[in-house]
Amino acid sequence: MPSSTSKHAPVIVITGTPGTGKTTHAQLLVEESPVPLKHINVGEWVKEQELYEEYDEDWQSYTVDEDKLLDALEPIASAGGVILDWHTSDIFPERWVDLVVVLRCDHTQLWERLEKRGYPSKKIQENNEAEIMEVVLDEARSSYAPEIVVDLKSESTEDLESNVARIVQWIEAWRKDHRTAEQ
Ligand code: DAT
């Protein structure tokens, strides 16, 4: 069942452990999507809009003010046509979300990507363990209906291209369903 009949474009969450390719996928999807999509890199957005409580020196990351974040995102998500790119997904209300894409990556490759990014080793290790333990996937599966959660491998350019092509197909189907629903 469509989550809303008034939206002209869906809300797509792209999630995954840091380094799995969320931003890379979101950027290509913006280019290839048949409907206009706005890409929100939630981590960057939190910094820009100052939606955080404090900076944690130890983990070199911000503690997000979740209430402020949800208030700021509500009108954007309700309007539709947005990709929410974040390493966690359970904070977003189910009514906002039409599709959840969970990206997966081999842990050795992930380690290399995060090393290149200059993450401290404690943070690389924590993320690597989270990927092995499927933390992000479990979280998505326990927060959303199984039919809207899809996990995709993101280890090569071919994966990237075929994943984005698959999401584009899904958007076409979503549009068709919604046109039917509006008639
Ligand atoms: P995230 O947004 O999940 O933190 P990213 O999009 O910034 O990840 O990607 C991290 C790095 O890995 C970046 O150098 C691009 C590379 N990468 C991501 N997905 C890839 C893929 N499917 N094939 C090859 N490289 C990829």
Residues whose N, C-alpha, C, O or C-beta is under 5 A from the ligand:
A	BS01	DAT	T17 P18 G19 T20 G21 K22 T23 T24 H25 R113 S154 E155 S156 T157 D159 L160
